[in-house]
Amino acid sequence: MQPTTPAAPAVRTTLERVLASNTFSRSERARDLLRYLVEREQAGQADRLKGYAIAVDVFGKDTEFDPSTDAVVRVQAGRLRDLLQQYFATEGASDPLQIVIPRGSYIPSYVENQSGKGSGDAPSVSEPPHEVELPAVAATRSFSLHIALMWAAIGVVTLMMAMLFLRQTDLSGFIENSRTGSIAEQGPDALPVIYIEASADTPEQVSMLATLRSGLSGFDTLDFIGRDFQGTPDPVANATSFAFKITSGHQQGSVTVELQNIGNGRVLHSRTFSPQELSPERIEDSVAALLSTTNTASGIIYAYIEQAGVQAGLTKCLLLNDDYYQDPREQTHRAAYSCFEKLIEQGGKSPLIYSEMAVLDLQTVTSGYSYPADASRERALSMGRKAVQMGATSSYAHRAYGYLNSRLGNTEESIHWMRKAYELNTYDLSMAAAYAYVLIFAGEYAAATPIMARAVDGSSARPAWWDFGLFLSYFMQGDMDKAANAATGLNPASERSHYLVARLIAADHTGDVRTRDQLLTTLKDRFPYFSAKPRRVLEERKYPPDMVDKLLGALQAAGLGDAR
């Protein structure tokens, strides 16, 4: 391959092919970043491609962003380089032109692929198969893929939040202490152990204690003890033990909740709740926002355990499982699956073992992985059913079974089991959002709206599809002011077609003519097939008929033309 200065059309063709590839289909952030870098470079603005500008323009950081303390750009650039390498080694191996982001720089360069010459012209970027269109939920492959992408997005955002909280947590003291002895032996079902400590001196503390107890009991990813820690903390024996400590805040009537590692006493997270947040009407939502950040396999507790290198048993397997959804490759898939297999050999009995293995088994079939060789849809469904039977109160087992049914085309069954998962743990906002999204695309807008609104309002950092779902639910109920407000949560740097549609309709409603015209032009340029035949695309994607009609009417009013 030789460095080259290609013509702009060749760069654009390569860019669109990469963005529409399977390799990039699971990473919205990587697509946004790649498009931004290439388009800026092509516009002669390579000198602007610095960490600060990228953070503000692509990732929505404010003007106080400090690249020396926030590694989001470096992390995402590294991920982008890996995906580009993967794409050009597989799907794009015969592409005549390759895009490279050199290490130490954010300015794209281009190399000519000598081995790719003569392989034929690239398909036009305006052809329908290469256009990323609006997602839909139905008993189809598009529904299944959308649910898979949805779960991956949950993991990515929660992981980034966890790493942000842990960035300034010094683990060196713990790691040094752990060298003085071995980590205590843990069984196959080992999970982080959670205690709760409170003096309960005020009514507000009593209320917080009761609500925290209720919320913590619903997370299968933790072993909740429900009382104060007894004994002398040991940095080795209590390496994966944590406590939520409740104290009075500085303001009258406020409460502070700290999450500490018992082994070394380090505070991993602290939040003070105002009297308003502790009111009977809001306290459950306040606690849900806290626990959704700390308790999942992508949350603060698991991120701390992984950084400290003390994962074992089921905790280790759940981290490997999360690694797979962050980086879905056959290698990471096999590592997670093998880990769960070993737990079964060791006598593990947690329903999470079978629920997560069931999903991985189906991934083997749908992704064409070689391991396990005897994977099948039938076995995946059987394991998922077993997980539900083993864990009648396991929200994670029920959600996994709902996911399996969605992938197998059983839409009604999927809705049933996801609803059950949400009911079992209303303190996990990702489950609330997942259930609400399914309801929205099933046409149950009134039921979905308060659930999705709760998830969005309770999360300061969330996947964009939460905001898009909230936009649709308000839009379909005719509340255009709230729909337009929900659309403001969509990252302007993301030019996925369904986000553009939402923002276009919102701009038209608010009378922002300049933004409307810009979005209309972008939609036509980026997605000509959708722009020419929006009805056909929406119907092919199995959108509810009433949603199709209403979206087309709004798009036509916004200037898209004859929506047919």
Secondary structure, DSSP 8 states (H G I E B T S, - for coil): -EE----HHHHHHHHHHHHTSSTTTT-HHHHHHHHHHHHHHHTT-GGG-SHHHHHHHTT---TT--TTT--HHHHHHHHHHHHHHHHHHTTTTT-SEEEE--TT----EEEE-GGGTTS-----TTSGGG-------SSSHHHHHHHHHHHHHHHHHHHHHHHHHHTT---HHHHHHHTTS------TT---EEEEEE---SHHHHHHHHHHHHHHTT-TTSEE--S---S---TTTTTTEEEEEEEE-SSTT-EEEEEEETTT--EEEEEEE-TTTTSTTTHHHHHHHHHHHHSSTTSHHHHHHHHHT---HHHHHHHHHHHHHHS--HHHHHHHHHHHHHHHHTT---HHHHHHHHHHHHHHHHHT--SSTT--HHHHHHHHHHHHHH-TT-HHHHHHHHHHHHHTT-HHHHHHHHHHHHHH-TT-HHHHHHHHHHHHHTT-HHHHHHHHHHHHHT-SS--HHHHHHHHHHHHHTT-HHHHHHHHTTS-TT---HHHHHHHHHHHHHHT-HHHHHHHHHHHHHH-HHHHH-HHHHHHHTT--HHHHHHHHHHHHHTT-----
